[in-house]
Amino acid sequence: NAALTRGLSILTGSVGWIITGVWTAIDIAGPAYRVTIPACIVVTTLRLKAQANEIKNLL
């Protein structure tokens, strides 16, 4: 029982966070995100430019 508790504490502690971080980084670097993230950035940039032009035209 003590060994199980110790093992779980290691997995939920800093080692667990490192494993989770690496796993997340691998998932984010997957092929879907290599297209999705840049596309979202482009859409956001276009929206900000359009909003700035609207404000400029109102003034």
PDBQT receptor file of N, H, CA, C and O in Angstrom, charges set to zero:
ATOM      1  N   ASN A   1       0.823  -1.192   0.000  1.00  0.00    +0.000 N 
ATOM      2  CA  ASN A   1       0.000   0.000   0.000  1.00  0.00    +0.000 C 
ATOM      3  C   ASN A   1       0.869   1.259   0.000  1.00  0.00    +0.000 C 
ATOM      4  O   ASN A   1       0.549   2.238  -0.674  1.00  0.00    +0.000 OA
ATOM      5  N   ALA A   2       1.948   1.230   0.744  1.00  0.00    +0.000 N 
ATOM      6  H   ALA A   2       2.208   0.435   1.292  1.00  0.00    +0.000 HD
ATOM      7  CA  ALA A   2       2.852   2.380   0.795  1.00  0.00    +0.000 C 
ATOM      8  C   ALA A   2       3.545   2.584  -0.555  1.00  0.00    +0.000 C 
ATOM      9  O   ALA A   2       3.757   3.717  -0.989  1.00  0.00    +0.000 OA
ATOM     10  N   ALA A   3       3.892   1.483  -1.204  1.00  0.00    +0.000 N 
ATOM     11  H   ALA A   3       3.720   0.564  -0.851  1.00  0.00    +0.000 HD
ATOM     12  CA  ALA A   3       4.543   1.593  -2.513  1.00  0.00    +0.000 C 
ATOM     13  C   ALA A   3       3.583   2.186  -3.545  1.00  0.00    +0.000 C 
ATOM     14  O   ALA A   3       3.988   2.978  -4.396  1.00  0.00    +0.000 OA
ATOM     15  N   LEU A   4       2.326   1.801  -3.464  1.00  0.00    +0.000 N 
ATOM     16  H   LEU A   4       1.997   1.158  -2.773  1.00  0.00    +0.000 HD
ATOM     17  CA  LEU A   4       1.325   2.338  -4.381  1.00  0.00    +0.000 C 
ATOM     18  C   LEU A   4       1.141   3.837  -4.159  1.00  0.00    +0.000 C 
ATOM     19  O   LEU A   4       1.058   4.610  -5.114  1.00  0.00    +0.000 OA
ATOM     20  N   THR A   5       1.078   4.232  -2.907  1.00  0.00    +0.000 N 
ATOM     21  H   THR A   5       1.145   3.605  -2.132  1.00  0.00    +0.000 HD
ATOM     22  CA  THR A   5       0.940   5.649  -2.579  1.00  0.00    +0.000 C 
ATOM     23  C   THR A   5       2.147   6.434  -3.066  1.00  0.00    +0.000 C 
ATOM     24  O   THR A   5       2.003   7.529  -3.609  1.00  0.00    +0.000 OA
ATOM     25  N   ARG A   6       3.332   5.880  -2.873  1.00  0.00    +0.000 N 
ATOM     26  H   ARG A   6       3.449   4.991  -2.431  1.00  0.00    +0.000 HD
ATOM     27  CA  ARG A   6       4.560   6.553  -3.322  1.00  0.00    +0.000 C 
ATOM     28  C   ARG A   6       4.582   6.674  -4.844  1.00  0.00    +0.000 C 
ATOM     29  O   ARG A   6       4.956   7.716  -5.381  1.00  0.00    +0.000 OA
ATOM     30  N   GLY A   7       4.188   5.626  -5.528  1.00  0.00    +0.000 N 
ATOM     31  H   GLY A   7       3.884   4.779  -5.092  1.00  0.00    +0.000 HD
ATOM     32  CA  GLY A   7       4.152   5.655  -6.991  1.00  0.00    +0.000 C 
ATOM     33  C   GLY A   7       3.168   6.681  -7.519  1.00  0.00    +0.000 C 
ATOM     34  O   GLY A   7       3.463   7.395  -8.478  1.00  0.00    +0.000 OA
ATOM     35  N   LEU A   8       1.996   6.757  -6.896  1.00  0.00    +0.000 N 
ATOM     36  H   LEU A   8       1.757   6.176  -6.118  1.00  0.00    +0.000 HD
ATOM     37  CA  LEU A   8       1.003   7.741  -7.313  1.00  0.00    +0.000 C 
ATOM     38  C   LEU A   8       1.466   9.160  -7.028  1.00  0.00    +0.000 C 
ATOM     39  O   LEU A   8       1.189  10.072  -7.806  1.00  0.00    +0.000 OA
ATOM     40  N   SER A   9       2.168   9.351  -5.920  1.00  0.00    +0.000 N 
ATOM     41  H   SER A   9       2.393   8.610  -5.288  1.00  0.00    +0.000 HD
ATOM     42  CA  SER A   9       2.643  10.700  -5.600  1.00  0.00    +0.000 C 
ATOM     43  C   SER A   9       3.701  11.162  -6.600  1.00  0.00    +0.000 C 
ATOM     44  O   SER A   9       3.785  12.351  -6.908  1.00  0.00    +0.000 OA
ATOM     45  N   ILE A  10       4.502  10.238  -7.104  1.00  0.00    +0.000 N 
ATOM     46  H   ILE A  10       4.434   9.273  -6.853  1.00  0.00    +0.000 HD
ATOM     47  CA  ILE A  10       5.502  10.595  -8.119  1.00  0.00    +0.000 C 
ATOM     48  C   ILE A  10       4.808  10.981  -9.423  1.00  0.00    +0.000 C 
ATOM     49  O   ILE A  10       5.190  11.956 -10.071  1.00  0.00    +0.000 OA
ATOM     50  N   LEU A  11       3.777  10.207  -9.807  1.00  0.00    +0.000 N 
ATOM     51  H   LEU A  11       3.466   9.416  -9.281  1.00  0.00    +0.000 HD
ATOM     52  CA  LEU A  11       3.077  10.488 -11.061  1.00  0.00    +0.000 C 
ATOM     53  C   LEU A  11       2.262  11.772 -11.001  1.00  0.00    +0.000 C 
ATOM     54  O   LEU A  11       2.064  12.425 -12.025  1.00  0.00    +0.000 OA
ATOM     55  N   THR A  12       1.790  12.142  -9.820  1.00  0.00    +0.000 N 
ATOM     56  H   THR A  12       1.952  11.612  -8.987  1.00  0.00    +0.000 HD
ATOM     57  CA  THR A  12       1.005  13.372  -9.714  1.00  0.00    +0.000 C 
ATOM     58  C   THR A  12       1.870  14.561  -9.340  1.00  0.00    +0.000 C 
ATOM     59  O   THR A  12       1.384  15.692  -9.315  1.00  0.00    +0.000 OA
ATOM     60  N   GLY A  13       3.116  14.333  -9.056  1.00  0.00    +0.000 N 
ATOM     61  H   GLY A  13       3.511  13.415  -9.076  1.00  0.00    +0.000 HD
ATOM     62  CA  GLY A  13       4.032  15.417  -8.697  1.00  0.00    +0.000 C 
ATOM     63  C   GLY A  13       4.703  16.001  -9.920  1.00  0.00    +0.000 C 
ATOM     64  O   GLY A  13       4.130  16.022 -11.010  1.00  0.00    +0.000 OA
ATOM     65  N   SER A  14       5.908  16.471  -9.733  1.00  0.00    +0.000 N 
ATOM     66  H   SER A  14       6.373  16.455  -8.848  1.00  0.00    +0.000 HD
ATOM     67  CA  SER A  14       6.629  17.152 -10.812  1.00  0.00    +0.000 C 
ATOM     68  C   SER A  14       6.921  16.234 -11.995  1.00  0.00    +0.000 C 
ATOM     69  O   SER A  14       6.898  16.676 -13.143  1.00  0.00    +0.000 OA
ATOM     70  N   VAL A  15       7.193  14.972 -11.725  1.00  0.00    +0.000 N 
ATOM     71  H   VAL A  15       7.212  14.612 -10.792  1.00  0.00    +0.000 HD
ATOM     72  CA  VAL A  15       7.450  14.034 -12.827  1.00  0.00    +0.000 C 
ATOM     73  C   VAL A  15       6.193  13.890 -13.683  1.00  0.00    +0.000 C 
ATOM     74  O   VAL A  15       6.267  13.847 -14.911  1.00  0.00    +0.000 OA
ATOM     75  N   GLY A  16       5.060  13.818 -13.032  1.00  0.00    +0.000 N 
ATOM     76  H   GLY A  16       5.000  13.854 -12.034  1.00  0.00    +0.000 HD
ATOM     77  CA  GLY A  16       3.792  13.723 -13.758  1.00  0.00    +0.000 C 
ATOM     78  C   GLY A  16       3.529  14.945 -14.613  1.00  0.00    +0.000 C 
ATOM     79  O   GLY A  16       3.039  14.835 -15.737  1.00  0.00    +0.000 OA
ATOM     80  N   TRP A  17       3.861  16.129 -14.067  1.00  0.00    +0.000 N 
ATOM     81  H   TRP A  17       4.259  16.218 -13.154  1.00  0.00    +0.000 HD
ATOM     82  CA  TRP A  17       3.669  17.367 -14.830  1.00  0.00    +0.000 C 
ATOM     83  C   TRP A  17       4.597  17.410 -16.040  1.00  0.00    +0.000 C 
ATOM     84  O   TRP A  17       4.203  17.881 -17.106  1.00  0.00    +0.000 OA
ATOM     85  N   ILE A  18       5.804  16.929 -15.885  1.00  0.00    +0.000 N 
ATOM     86  H   ILE A  18       6.125  16.546 -15.018  1.00  0.00    +0.000 HD
ATOM     87  CA  ILE A  18       6.751  16.902 -17.009  1.00  0.00    +0.000 C 
ATOM     88  C   ILE A  18       6.236  15.970 -18.104  1.00  0.00    +0.000 C 
ATOM     89  O   ILE A  18       6.259  16.311 -19.286  1.00  0.00    +0.000 OA
ATOM     90  N   ILE A  19       5.773  14.793 -17.696  1.00  0.00    +0.000 N 
ATOM     91  H   ILE A  19       5.754  14.516 -16.735  1.00  0.00    +0.000 HD
ATOM     92  CA  ILE A  19       5.238  13.837 -18.671  1.00  0.00    +0.000 C 
ATOM     93  C   ILE A  19       4.033  14.434 -19.387  1.00  0.00    +0.000 C 
ATOM     94  O   ILE A  19       3.906  14.314 -20.605  1.00  0.00    +0.000 OA
ATOM     95  N   THR A  20       3.148  15.080 -18.628  1.00  0.00    +0.000 N 
ATOM     96  H   THR A  20       3.251  15.178 -17.638  1.00  0.00    +0.000 HD
ATOM     97  CA  THR A  20       1.970  15.706 -19.226  1.00  0.00    +0.000 C 
ATOM     98  C   THR A  20       2.367  16.815 -20.194  1.00  0.00    +0.000 C 
ATOM     99  O   THR A  20       1.777  16.940 -21.267  1.00  0.00    +0.000 OA
ATOM    100  N   GLY A  21       3.360  17.621 -19.825  1.00  0.00    +0.000 N 
ATOM    101  H   GLY A  21       3.839  17.520 -18.953  1.00  0.00    +0.000 HD
ATOM    102  CA  GLY A  21       3.822  18.700 -20.694  1.00  0.00    +0.000 C 
ATOM    103  C   GLY A  21       4.399  18.186 -21.995  1.00  0.00    +0.000 C 
ATOM    104  O   GLY A  21       4.110  18.722 -23.065  1.00  0.00    +0.000 OA
ATOM    105  N   VAL A  22       5.217  17.147 -21.907  1.00  0.00    +0.000 N 
ATOM    106  H   VAL A  22       5.451  16.711 -21.038  1.00  0.00    +0.000 HD
ATOM    107  CA  VAL A  22       5.811  16.568 -23.118  1.00  0.00    +0.000 C 
ATOM    108  C   VAL A  22       4.720  15.979 -24.008  1.00  0.00    +0.000 C 
ATOM    109  O   VAL A  22       4.731  16.167 -25.224  1.00  0.00    +0.000 OA
ATOM    110  N   TRP A  23       3.787  15.271 -23.399  1.00  0.00    +0.000 N 
ATOM    111  H   TRP A  23       3.778  15.118 -22.410  1.00  0.00    +0.000 HD
ATOM    112  CA  TRP A  23       2.691  14.661 -24.148  1.00  0.00    +0.000 C 
ATOM    113  C   TRP A  23       1.852  15.734 -24.847  1.00  0.00    +0.000 C 
ATOM    114  O   TRP A  23       1.470  15.570 -26.006  1.00  0.00    +0.000 OA
ATOM    115  N   THR A  24       1.571  16.818 -24.148  1.00  0.00    +0.000 N 
ATOM    116  H   THR A  24       1.881  16.951 -23.207  1.00  0.00    +0.000 HD
ATOM    117  CA  THR A  24       0.801  17.917 -24.730  1.00  0.00    +0.000 C 
ATOM    118  C   THR A  24       1.562  18.565 -25.881  1.00  0.00    +0.000 C 
ATOM    119  O   THR A  24       0.972  18.883 -26.914  1.00  0.00    +0.000 OA
ATOM    120  N   ALA A  25       2.862  18.762 -25.711  1.00  0.00    +0.000 N 
ATOM    121  H   ALA A  25       3.341  18.504 -24.872  1.00  0.00    +0.000 HD
ATOM    122  CA  ALA A  25       3.672  19.363 -26.773  1.00  0.00    +0.000 C 
ATOM    123  C   ALA A  25       3.655  18.494 -28.031  1.00  0.00    +0.000 C 
ATOM    124  O   ALA A  25       3.592  19.010 -29.147  1.00  0.00    +0.000 OA
ATOM    125  N   ILE A  26       3.709  17.199 -27.849  1.00  0.00    +0.000 N 
ATOM    126  H   ILE A  26       3.761  16.779 -26.942  1.00  0.00    +0.000 HD
ATOM    127  CA  ILE A  26       3.663  16.287 -28.998  1.00  0.00    +0.000 C 
ATOM    128  C   ILE A  26       2.301  16.370 -29.679  1.00  0.00    +0.000 C 
ATOM    129  O   ILE A  26       2.217  16.385 -30.907  1.00  0.00    +0.000 OA
ATOM    130  N   ASP A  27       1.227  16.425 -28.873  1.00  0.00    +0.000 N 
ATOM    131  H   ASP A  27       1.295  16.413 -27.876  1.00  0.00    +0.000 HD
ATOM    132  CA  ASP A  27      -0.114  16.525 -29.449  1.00  0.00    +0.000 C 
ATOM    133  C   ASP A  27      -0.305  17.838 -30.196  1.00  0.00    +0.000 C 
ATOM    134  O   ASP A  27      -0.896  17.857 -31.276  1.00  0.00    +0.000 OA
ATOM    135  N   ILE A  28       0.188  18.933 -29.633  1.00  0.00    +0.000 N 
ATOM    136  H   ILE A  28       0.668  18.917 -28.756  1.00  0.00    +0.000 HD
ATOM    137  CA  ILE A  28       0.033  20.236 -30.273  1.00  0.00    +0.000 C 
ATOM    138  C   ILE A  28       0.827  20.297 -31.574  1.00  0.00    +0.000 C 
ATOM    139  O   ILE A  28       0.410  20.961 -32.523  1.00  0.00    +0.000 OA
ATOM    140  N   ALA A  29       1.957  19.615 -31.625  1.00  0.00    +0.000 N 
ATOM    141  H   ALA A  29       2.296  19.076 -30.854  1.00  0.00    +0.000 HD
ATOM    142  CA  ALA A  29       2.796  19.635 -32.819  1.00  0.00    +0.000 C 
ATOM    143  C   ALA A  29       2.275  18.699 -33.904  1.00  0.00    +0.000 C 
ATOM    144  O   ALA A  29       2.904  18.554 -34.953  1.00  0.00    +0.000 OA
ATOM    145  N   GLY A  30       1.137  18.068 -33.660  1.00  0.00    +0.000 N 
ATOM    146  H   GLY A  30       0.627  18.185 -32.809  1.00  0.00    +0.000 HD
ATOM    147  CA  GLY A  30       0.563  17.159 -34.646  1.00  0.00    +0.000 C 
ATOM    148  C   GLY A  30       0.156  17.890 -35.913  1.00  0.00    +0.000 C 
ATOM    149  O   GLY A  30       0.098  19.120 -35.925  1.00  0.00    +0.000 OA
ATOM    150  N   PRO A  31      -0.122  17.160 -36.970  1.00  0.00    +0.000 N 
ATOM    151  CA  PRO A  31      -0.401  17.766 -38.263  1.00  0.00    +0.000 C 
ATOM    152  C   PRO A  31      -1.629  18.678 -38.267  1.00  0.00    +0.000 C 
ATOM    153  O   PRO A  31      -1.643  19.673 -38.992  1.00  0.00    +0.000 OA
ATOM    154  N   ALA A  32      -2.639  18.370 -37.492  1.00  0.00    +0.000 N 
ATOM    155  H   ALA A  32      -2.628  17.562 -36.903  1.00  0.00    +0.000 HD
ATOM    156  CA  ALA A  32      -3.840  19.210 -37.488  1.00  0.00    +0.000 C 
ATOM    157  C   ALA A  32      -3.530  20.589 -36.919  1.00  0.00    +0.000 C 
ATOM    158  O   ALA A  32      -4.012  21.595 -37.439  1.00  0.00    +0.000 OA
ATOM    159  N   TYR A  33      -2.735  20.644 -35.864  1.00  0.00    +0.000 N 
ATOM    160  H   TYR A  33      -2.343  19.826 -35.442  1.00  0.00    +0.000 HD
ATOM    161  CA  TYR A  33      -2.431  21.924 -35.239  1.00  0.00    +0.000 C 
ATOM    162  C   TYR A  33      -1.438  22.737 -36.058  1.00  0.00    +0.000 C 
ATOM    163  O   TYR A  33      -1.399  23.961 -35.934  1.00  0.00    +0.000 OA
ATOM    164  N   ARG A  34      -0.647  22.093 -36.882  1.00  0.00    +0.000 N 
ATOM    165  H   ARG A  34      -0.679  21.099 -36.983  1.00  0.00    +0.000 HD
ATOM    166  CA  ARG A  34       0.283  22.834 -37.735  1.00  0.00    +0.000 C 
ATOM    167  C   ARG A  34      -0.461  23.652 -38.777  1.00  0.00    +0.000 C 
ATOM    168  O   ARG A  34       0.092  24.603 -39.327  1.00  0.00    +0.000 OA
ATOM    169  N   VAL A  35      -1.691  23.298 -39.050  1.00  0.00    +0.000 N 
ATOM    170  H   VAL A  35      -2.141  22.525 -38.602  1.00  0.00    +0.000 HD
ATOM    171  CA  VAL A  35      -2.522  24.061 -39.980  1.00  0.00    +0.000 C 
ATOM    172  C   VAL A  35      -3.491  24.955 -39.215  1.00  0.00    +0.000 C 
ATOM    173  O   VAL A  35      -3.698  26.109 -39.588  1.00  0.00    +0.000 OA
ATOM    174  N   THR A  36      -4.082  24.429 -38.152  1.00  0.00    +0.000 N 
ATOM    175  H   THR A  36      -3.914  23.491 -37.849  1.00  0.00    +0.000 HD
ATOM    176  CA  THR A  36      -5.134  25.145 -37.428  1.00  0.00    +0.000 C 
ATOM    177  C   THR A  36      -4.622  26.403 -36.747  1.00  0.00    +0.000 C 
ATOM    178  O   THR A  36      -5.234  27.462 -36.880  1.00  0.00    +0.000 OA
ATOM    179  N   ILE A  37      -3.521  26.312 -36.026  1.00  0.00    +0.000 N 
ATOM    180  H   ILE A  37      -3.024  25.452 -35.918  1.00  0.00    +0.000 HD
ATOM    181  CA  ILE A  37      -3.010  27.461 -35.268  1.00  0.00    +0.000 C 
ATOM    182  C   ILE A  37      -2.630  28.616 -36.201  1.00  0.00    +0.000 C 
ATOM    183  O   ILE A  37      -3.070  29.739 -35.958  1.00  0.00    +0.000 OA
ATOM    184  N   PRO A  38      -1.842  28.397 -37.250  1.00  0.00    +0.000 N 
ATOM    185  CA  PRO A  38      -1.544  29.519 -38.151  1.00  0.00    +0.000 C 
ATOM    186  C   PRO A  38      -2.802  30.091 -38.817  1.00  0.00    +0.000 C 
ATOM    187  O   PRO A  38      -2.890  31.301 -39.027  1.00  0.00    +0.000 OA
ATOM    188  N   ALA A  39      -3.766  29.240 -39.148  1.00  0.00    +0.000 N 
ATOM    189  H   ALA A  39      -3.694  28.257 -38.977  1.00  0.00    +0.000 HD
ATOM    190  CA  ALA A  39      -5.005  29.734 -39.751  1.00  0.00    +0.000 C 
ATOM    191  C   ALA A  39      -5.760  30.627 -38.776  1.00  0.00    +0.000 C 
ATOM    192  O   ALA A  39      -6.293  31.663 -39.174  1.00  0.00    +0.000 OA
ATOM    193  N   CYS A  40      -5.812  30.245 -37.519  1.00  0.00    +0.000 N 
ATOM    194  H   CYS A  40      -5.378  29.404 -37.196  1.00  0.00    +0.000 HD
ATOM    195  CA  CYS A  40      -6.470  31.074 -36.500  1.00  0.00    +0.000 C 
ATOM    196  C   CYS A  40      -5.755  32.411 -36.343  1.00  0.00    +0.000 C 
ATOM    197  O   CYS A  40      -6.400  33.445 -36.166  1.00  0.00    +0.000 OA
ATOM    198  N   ILE A  41      -4.445  32.394 -36.407  1.00  0.00    +0.000 N 
ATOM    199  H   ILE A  41      -3.921  31.554 -36.551  1.00  0.00    +0.000 HD
ATOM    200  CA  ILE A  41      -3.676  33.639 -36.289  1.00  0.00    +0.000 C 
ATOM    201  C   ILE A  41      -3.968  34.555 -37.475  1.00  0.00    +0.000 C 
ATOM    202  O   ILE A  41      -4.114  35.764 -37.300  1.00  0.00    +0.000 OA
ATOM    203  N   VAL A  42      -4.053  33.994 -38.672  1.00  0.00    +0.000 N 
ATOM    204  H   VAL A  42      -3.934  33.011 -38.814  1.00  0.00    +0.000 HD
ATOM    205  CA  VAL A  42      -4.353  34.794 -39.861  1.00  0.00    +0.000 C 
ATOM    206  C   VAL A  42      -5.750  35.404 -39.757  1.00  0.00    +0.000 C 
ATOM    207  O   VAL A  42      -5.934  36.585 -40.054  1.00  0.00    +0.000 OA
ATOM    208  N   VAL A  43      -6.730  34.613 -39.338  1.00  0.00    +0.000 N 
ATOM    209  H   VAL A  43      -6.581  33.654 -39.097  1.00  0.00    +0.000 HD
ATOM    210  CA  VAL A  43      -8.099  35.119 -39.204  1.00  0.00    +0.000 C 
ATOM    211  C   VAL A  43      -8.157  36.226 -38.164  1.00  0.00    +0.000 C 
ATOM    212  O   VAL A  43      -8.816  37.244 -38.375  1.00  0.00    +0.000 OA
ATOM    213  N   THR A  44      -7.473  36.036 -37.045  1.00  0.00    +0.000 N 
ATOM    214  H   THR A  44      -6.938  35.209 -36.873  1.00  0.00    +0.000 HD
ATOM    215  CA  THR A  44      -7.449  37.057 -35.997  1.00  0.00    +0.000 C 
ATOM    216  C   THR A  44      -6.823  38.347 -36.503  1.00  0.00    +0.000 C 
ATOM    217  O   THR A  44      -7.331  39.435 -36.236  1.00  0.00    +0.000 OA
ATOM    218  N   THR A  45      -5.726  38.228 -37.230  1.00  0.00    +0.000 N 
ATOM    219  H   THR A  45      -5.313  37.344 -37.447  1.00  0.00    +0.000 HD
ATOM    220  CA  THR A  45      -5.058  39.409 -37.774  1.00  0.00    +0.000 C 
ATOM    221  C   THR A  45      -5.971  40.158 -38.742  1.00  0.00    +0.000 C 
ATOM    222  O   THR A  45      -6.050  41.386 -38.701  1.00  0.00    +0.000 OA
ATOM    223  N   LEU A  46      -6.656  39.423 -39.607  1.00  0.00    +0.000 N 
ATOM    224  H   LEU A  46      -6.592  38.426 -39.640  1.00  0.00    +0.000 HD
ATOM    225  CA  LEU A  46      -7.572  40.062 -40.554  1.00  0.00    +0.000 C 
ATOM    226  C   LEU A  46      -8.720  40.761 -39.835  1.00  0.00    +0.000 C 
ATOM    227  O   LEU A  46      -9.129  41.852 -40.233  1.00  0.00    +0.000 OA
ATOM    228  N   ARG A  47      -9.239  40.145 -38.786  1.00  0.00    +0.000 N 
ATOM    229  H   ARG A  47      -8.907  39.259 -38.463  1.00  0.00    +0.000 HD
ATOM    230  CA  ARG A  47     -10.325  40.774 -38.023  1.00  0.00    +0.000 C 
ATOM    231  C   ARG A  47      -9.846  42.046 -37.336  1.00  0.00    +0.000 C 
ATOM    232  O   ARG A  47     -10.559  43.050 -37.316  1.00  0.00    +0.000 OA
ATOM    233  N   LEU A  48      -8.648  42.009 -36.776  1.00  0.00    +0.000 N 
ATOM    234  H   LEU A  48      -8.069  41.194 -36.791  1.00  0.00    +0.000 HD
ATOM    235  CA  LEU A  48      -8.112  43.199 -36.112  1.00  0.00    +0.000 C 
ATOM    236  C   LEU A  48      -7.889  44.332 -37.111  1.00  0.00    +0.000 C 
ATOM    237  O   LEU A  48      -8.157  45.494 -36.806  1.00  0.00    +0.000 OA
ATOM    238  N   LYS A  49      -7.397  43.994 -38.306  1.00  0.00    +0.000 N 
ATOM    239  H   LYS A  49      -7.180  43.050 -38.554  1.00  0.00    +0.000 HD
ATOM    240  CA  LYS A  49      -7.202  45.015 -39.340  1.00  0.00    +0.000 C 
ATOM    241  C   LYS A  49      -8.538  45.614 -39.767  1.00  0.00    +0.000 C 
ATOM    242  O   LYS A  49      -8.648  46.828 -39.936  1.00  0.00    +0.000 OA
ATOM    243  N   ALA A  50      -9.549  44.773 -39.942  1.00  0.00    +0.000 N 
ATOM    244  H   ALA A  50      -9.460  43.787 -39.805  1.00  0.00    +0.000 HD
ATOM    245  CA  ALA A  50     -10.871  45.259 -40.340  1.00  0.00    +0.000 C 
ATOM    246  C   ALA A  50     -11.462  46.148 -39.254  1.00  0.00    +0.000 C 
ATOM    247  O   ALA A  50     -12.065  47.179 -39.550  1.00  0.00    +0.000 OA
ATOM    248  N   GLN A  51     -11.292  45.753 -38.014  1.00  0.00    +0.000 N 
ATOM    249  H   GLN A  51     -10.802  44.915 -37.774  1.00  0.00    +0.000 HD
ATOM    250  CA  GLN A  51     -11.796  46.549 -36.896  1.00  0.00    +0.000 C 
ATOM    251  C   GLN A  51     -11.080  47.897 -36.824  1.00  0.00    +0.000 C 
ATOM    252  O   GLN A  51     -11.713  48.922 -36.571  1.00  0.00    +0.000 OA
ATOM    253  N   ALA A  52      -9.783  47.902 -37.043  1.00  0.00    +0.000 N 
ATOM    254  H   ALA A  52      -9.268  47.070 -37.249  1.00  0.00    +0.000 HD
ATOM    255  CA  ALA A  52      -9.018  49.152 -37.023  1.00  0.00    +0.000 C 
ATOM    256  C   ALA A  52      -9.470  50.074 -38.153  1.00  0.00    +0.000 C 
ATOM    257  O   ALA A  52      -9.565  51.286 -37.961  1.00  0.00    +0.000 OA
ATOM    258  N   ASN A  53      -9.749  49.513 -39.323  1.00  0.00    +0.000 N 
ATOM    259  H   ASN A  53      -9.672  48.528 -39.479  1.00  0.00    +0.000 HD
ATOM    260  CA  ASN A  53     -10.233  50.322 -40.449  1.00  0.00    +0.000 C 
ATOM    261  C   ASN A  53     -11.609  50.913 -40.157  1.00  0.00    +0.000 C 
ATOM    262  O   ASN A  53     -11.882  52.056 -40.523  1.00  0.00    +0.000 OA
ATOM    263  N   GLU A  54     -12.479  50.140 -39.500  1.00  0.00    +0.000 N 
ATOM    264  H   GLU A  54     -12.257  49.211 -39.203  1.00  0.00    +0.000 HD
ATOM    265  CA  GLU A  54     -13.802  50.649 -39.132  1.00  0.00    +0.000 C 
ATOM    266  C   GLU A  54     -13.682  51.827 -38.180  1.00  0.00    +0.000 C 
ATOM    267  O   GLU A  54     -14.351  52.846 -38.355  1.00  0.00    +0.000 OA
ATOM    268  N   ILE A  55     -12.837  51.690 -37.181  1.00  0.00    +0.000 N 
ATOM    269  H   ILE A  55     -12.293  50.863 -37.039  1.00  0.00    +0.000 HD
ATOM    270  CA  ILE A  55     -12.641  52.765 -36.205  1.00  0.00    +0.000 C 
ATOM    271  C   ILE A  55     -12.050  53.989 -36.892  1.00  0.00    +0.000 C 
ATOM    272  O   ILE A  55     -12.443  55.121 -36.606  1.00  0.00    +0.000 OA
ATOM    273  N   LYS A  56     -11.111  53.760 -37.796  1.00  0.00    +0.000 N 
ATOM    274  H   LYS A  56     -10.792  52.841 -38.029  1.00  0.00    +0.000 HD
ATOM    275  CA  LYS A  56     -10.468  54.858 -38.525  1.00  0.00    +0.000 C 
ATOM    276  C   LYS A  56     -11.498  55.608 -39.378  1.00  0.00    +0.000 C 
ATOM    277  O   LYS A  56     -11.466  56.836 -39.457  1.00  0.00    +0.000 OA
ATOM    278  N   ASN A  57     -12.405  54.869 -40.011  1.00  0.00    +0.000 N 
ATOM    279  H   ASN A  57     -12.431  53.871 -39.947  1.00  0.00    +0.000 HD
ATOM    280  CA  ASN A  57     -13.430  55.491 -40.859  1.00  0.00    +0.000 C 
ATOM    281  C   ASN A  57     -14.457  56.263 -40.036  1.00  0.00    +0.000 C 
ATOM    282  O   ASN A  57     -15.026  57.239 -40.525  1.00  0.00    +0.000 OA
ATOM    283  N   LEU A  58     -14.699  55.846 -38.810  1.00  0.00    +0.000 N 
ATOM    284  H   LEU A  58     -14.237  55.053 -38.413  1.00  0.00    +0.000 HD
ATOM    285  CA  LEU A  58     -15.654  56.551 -37.954  1.00  0.00    +0.000 C 
ATOM    286  C   LEU A  58     -15.096  57.883 -37.467  1.00  0.00    +0.000 C 
ATOM    287  O   LEU A  58     -15.848  58.824 -37.213  1.00  0.00    +0.000 OA
ATOM    288  N   LEU A  59     -13.794  57.955 -37.339  1.00  0.00    +0.000 N 
ATOM    289  H   LEU A  59     -13.183  57.191 -37.545  1.00  0.00    +0.000 HD
ATOM    290  CA  LEU A  59     -13.171  59.198 -36.865  1.00  0.00    +0.000 C 
ATOM    291  C   LEU A  59     -13.021  60.120 -38.029  1.00  0.00    +0.000 C 
ATOM    292  O   LEU A  59     -12.519  61.234 -37.873  1.00  0.00    +0.000 OA
TER     293      LEU A  59
